[in-house]
């Protein structure tokens, strides 16, 4: 199991490097595919993954990504609103075929997975986005690793004893500080390697600290959904890691946070 997880992790990191560095339409297409898979994993829990509400969710996700690329509308909220209207129409005219919680789950799935994962692409497209986008990975994967190491060594006080008994407050603090340290090192190396004298490091370190703190909420939220429905993993796409939602759970919420913090306070 460990070997499988390690090999999958290495391949995942290599693919992430390739897609993020390439950026552009390739990254957009990859995020669309991951979003559709993640939505399928979530919809499967509510038994709508192959039914009309779920299909509408996939179509809306595809339309949302097309709008990101070609900007058909001034505000992509038009896509979300249109999707909601059609979804409610399916609910009303198909009543009582679908339960209200299924309809709400379908709408939630588009926003939680499709829209929020798209911010990896949107962050990459920012000014200096080819450097800033890696903060998303540092805040999720880096924080998770640092929190685990500190938690094992010093963890005593449980952060969420019922939901995740192995996570500690000490680990959480270590995860945030570790992420900030990694971000500082990363930014310093980048600024020197590319001779970027105007690459201000401190704001990015602070942004990473905030992102790391919030990434834990994303991780625990995904775990809470699994606990509610008594499932171990969302899927089996990534050997040893589970599905898209298992591997990108913290990144889902971290990506938009990094985007908006960088957009409003750094760019």
Order of alpha helices (4+ residues) and beta strands (2+ residues): alpha-alpha-alpha-alpha-alpha-alpha-alpha-alpha-alpha-beta-beta-alpha-alpha-alpha-alpha
